[in-house]
Amino acid sequence: MDTRESKTPEEKKAHLTEERLPEDFAHPEPDAEQPEAKRSPKGVHWLVLGVAILGGIFLITLLVSRLGG
């Protein structure tokens, strides 16, 4: 992060040009400063799915036991 107080005119112009360009959603590229954006989740979606299924089973079991007893 740049913590300088002022920028040169060239830096100001480059910054404004960057900000005015529309984002390219067709070809998104992760920033070089964000290596985690380049990595694939490597099975995290299976973990989320498993937790959701186990939570659903737990809630159904809890509901059935409350209604039955």
Beta strands, then each sheet from edge to edge (+ up, - down):
end
